[in-house]
Amino acid sequence: MAKPTKTNRPFGNESRQAVKVPNREKGLSALKSYLCAALALLCFIMSSTQCCRAQEWTKDPTTWWPDPSTGLMWTGQMHASPYPASKVPGNGTVGVNNGLNWQQANDYCNSLQIAGFTGWRLPTLNEVEAITEIRETTHWLSAMDHELVPYKEVGLKDGIDISLLVWIWTSTLSQPDPQKAWIVSIPGDLKNWPFTRDRTEKNGEALCVRSMEPDLLAAATAAQVNHPVPDIQTLQTFVPLNKARMAYQAGNYQESIAQAQIAISLRASPAIAYWGIGISYGRLGQWDQAISNLESAVKIDKGYDEAKDSLQWAKANQKAAKHGKTAKDKPPVWK
């Protein structure tokens, strides 16, 4: 399956009405529903908390993700009802009677407290749109037909932890029918996103949001973290790591090394910090130090493929330098 690529979000002032889905995508939607229902049935039969996805949402959120681009902070996880599903879901998320209705989701956010932060609420539809992106990918047309077809879906930015399919309640009510509220599916079909649902239905999740205070927003802007953090102190430890990234992009490799070393002392993603130090030494032509730090990054995170690739780059350049040559591999990019 091709790796998704991110494109600009084309929402704007487009109509929020559902668009008729082509036959191929109807087949895909049916396949998704079948797979989700099969998973729920298997979990229901086995009654295993490790298997059943519904159990994943019984935990209260313990982290939050700051998004400086909007000035908002979001809960790092979803929340749904803590009791098991009584029926197999028809269309795929947490199961009939295992989600939250709109009022339950609203009340939950209003009562939430994470790391001393209160004042949480359900997000508006526009706020949810602001943390989404359009992904171009491909899907199998059906289980029997091995044809891959282009597909555009709506997904959340990397900072919020979700798995499989979720339905997120928003605080935005339907204009023609206030008994309904806008709800979004993540990932969702761009041609049929978002949609309204009766507020009494119990099959949505709560993703809560609040505004950031000025000092917190300043720290989030300096840190630019792309995953949830548990507290302000953790957020602040990522400030030097972001400074190291920006220095590397500007070609200030000594400054990048110095900031990444500070990040290590604060225990902010040490694997990434050692990787940053390693590639910075490499850009300075100091291959022994580059290799040593890249090996440290791989030792900390054995699944860190980017660090492994950078290590091969450093070794190739070290070997070429000993023979008075320059390796042809392009230097690593720190995005």
N, C-alpha and C positions, 0 to 999 in steps of 0.2 A: 504494500500500500504506500502511495506517495506521501511524503512528509508534507503536512499542511503549511501553507504560506500565508502570511498576514497581509491584508490589504486595508485601505482606508474604509471607515465605516460610512455607508451611504444612507444613513437613516434620514437626517435632516427633518424636513417637514413632509416627508412622504406619508401617504395614507397608511393608517394602522389596520385597515381592513384586510382580512385574509384573502390571499390570492389563490386561485384554483391551481392545484398541484398537478403537473404533468403525470402521465401514466407511469413513467419510470420512477418518479419520486414517490408516487403512491405505493409502488411496489417496495421501495426502500422503506417508506414509513411503516408498511405492514410488516416487513422483516424486522424492523427495530422493535415494534410492538410485540412480535412473536418471541424474540430473543429475551426481552425484558420480562415478559410474562413467564417464560420458561425458567428464567433465573429465580424469579420470585416463588414459583411453584416448588422448585428444588429446595430452596431455602426453607420454605414453609414445612415441607415434608421432613427435612433433616433437623429443623429447629436448632440450627447451629448459629451462634452469634458470630463466628468467624466467617460463615458463608453468607448469611443474610444481609444484604445491603441495607435493609430497613434499620437494623441495629446500629449501623454506623451513625445515624442521625439522632440517636438518643442522648449523645453526649452534648453537654452545653459547650458553646464556644469558649475557648480559653485563650485565644490569640486574636489580634486585630491587624488589619492591613491598612497602612496609611497611603492614600493616593494624593500626592501633592498637586497633580494636574487639576483636580476638582476641589481640593481643600476638604475632602471628606475622609473619614476612616470607617472601615467595614469590618464586621466580624469575620474572622478567618475561616469559620466553618458554618455550615448550615445547621438548622435545628428543626426537628419534626416531632411528632407525638411519641412518647416513650412506651407505648404498648404495641404488641405485635399485630400484624395484619390479620384480619379475619377472612379475607377473600383474596383471590389472585387478582392483581390489577388488570384492567382492560387495556390501558394505553401506556403503561410503563413506568411510573416513578415509584413512590414509596408504598403504594398499595392502598386499596380501599380501606377507609377508617384508620389508616396509619399515618396520615398527614395532618396538617393543621388547616382549619378553615381561616378565613380572612381575619376575623376578630381574635381568634386564638393567637395567630401570628403577630397581630398588632399589639395585643396585651403582653405577649412574651417579650417583644423588643422593648416596650416601655418599662418593664420591670428588670431588664438585664443590667448586670454590672460586671465589667471585665477590667481587671487591674486598677480598680478604683474609679473607672470611667462609667458614668451614668448618662442619661439623656439619649439613649438609643431609641430608634424608631424604624418603621418600615420605610424603605426608599420609595421615591416617586418613580414613575416609569422613565422619565427623562434621566434621572440619576442612574438607573440601571443601564440605560443605553450608553451613558458616558463611560462605563467601565467594560463595555463589550467591544469586540472586534470581529470582523468578517474573515473567515478562514476559507481559502480555496483548497479543496481536497478532492479525493475520489472515493467512491464506495462501490461495492459489488451491487450489481443490479438486482440479483436475487441469489438465494442459496443454491439454486440449480443452474443459473446462468452465470458463467465466469467472466462476464463483461464488466469492466470498470468504467464508470461514468463520472464526469465532472460534477462537483457538488459544492455549493456554498452554504456554510452554516454559521450561526452566531455562537460565539464562545466568550467566556469571561477572560479578562486579563489574568496574568499568571499569579496574581497575589492572593486569590481566594481559592481555597481547597474544595474541589468538588470531584465526584466520580460518577460515571454513568450519566443518567438523565435526571435532571432536577427541574422542579417547577417552583419558581420564586414569586411569592405574592408581592405586589406593590401597593402603595397607599392611594394610587390614582384610580378613582372610580369611573365607571363607564358613564358618558354623558347622556345617552338615551335611556339607560337603565341603571340607576344608582344601586340596585341590588347586586350588580356585578362589579368586579374590580379587574383591572388589567393584571395579567399574570404572564410570566415569561418562562420559556423552556430553555435550558442550557445543557448541552448544545441544542440549538433550535434551527429549524429549516427557515432560511431567509425568506422564502416565498410565503411563509405562513407564520410570521413572527411580528409582534406578539399577538395575544388574543385575550379575550375576556372570559371570566368564569364566575359562576354564581358564588357569592361570598360565603355561603353556608357549606359548600363542598369541602370535605376534609382530605384534600390530596395535594396541598402545597407545602412549601418549606418557608422558614423565616430566615432571611438574610438581613441583618440589621445594620444601620448606618447612623453616624452622628457627625457633626461638624468638628473640625479640629481647631483648638485654640491657637493663637498666633505663634507662641513659642514652640508648640508641638508641630505646627505646619513648617516652621523654619527648620526644625530638626529633620522632618520628613523630606523636605526639599534637598537638604544637604546629604541625606543618607541615600535616597532613591532606592529603597529596598523593593524587591519584587516578590516578596513572600511575607506571610504574617509574622508578627513579633509579639512576645508576651507582655512587654512593658517598655517604658520610655528609655530605661538604661540600655536595653538590648538595641533599641532603635538607634541610639546615639553611638553605639559601638560600630555601626556600619558607615558612619560619616567618613572616617579616614579611608575605608575601603573604596568608597565612591570617589574620594579625592585622588586615590591612587589610579583608579580607572581613567579619570579625566586627565591626569598628568601624563599617563601613557599615551592617550589619544593625541595629546598636544606635543608629544615627542620629548617631554621632560622626564626621562627615564630614572634619573637619580631621585627626583622628587617622588616618582611613583614607588620606587623601592622604599623610601623613607616612610611614606604613608601606609604602605602595605605592612611594614614591620610594626607600625603602631597598631594596625588592625589585628595582627597576630597577638600582640600583648593584651589586647582587649577581648581576644577569643572570638573575633568576628569572622566567621567562615574561613578557618585557617587554610583549608585546601585551596580555596580561590586566592587567598593572600599569597601563599607560597607560589602558586602558579603565576600570579602577577609579578612577583619578585623575579621568578625564573625567566619569564619572557622579557622583562625589562633588562636584566643582565645580558640576555641574548642580543637585544638590540644594541647594547653597548659593546658587543663582541667579547664579553667575558664569559666564555663558554663553560668553564669549570663551575663557576658559581651558578650559572644558569641551570646546568644539569643537576647539581646538588639540590637546588630548591624545587625543581620540577619533580625530582625523585621523591622529595618530601611530600609534595602535593599528591602524587600517585599513592604513596604509602598511606596517607590519611584517608583517601577516597579511591579505592581500587577500581571503582567504576567510572572514574573521571576521565572520559575519553578525550576531552579537549587537552587535558594535561598530558595524557599519553602521546597524543599527536605532537604536542609542543616539545616533549622530551625527544622524540625521534627527529624533530626539526633541529633541536640544539645539538644532538649527537652528529647529525649529518654535517652541520656547519662546523662543528669542532674538527671532524675528520677532514673536511675540505680545507680548513684554515691551516692544518698541519702540512698540507701539500701546496700551500700558497694559492688555493683556489677559493671560489665562492660557491656555496650550495645554491641550487636553483629554486628550492622551496620558498614560497612566500612566507614572510613572518606572520606570527599569530595576530589576530585582531581581537581587541578587548572591547566588546560592545557594551 
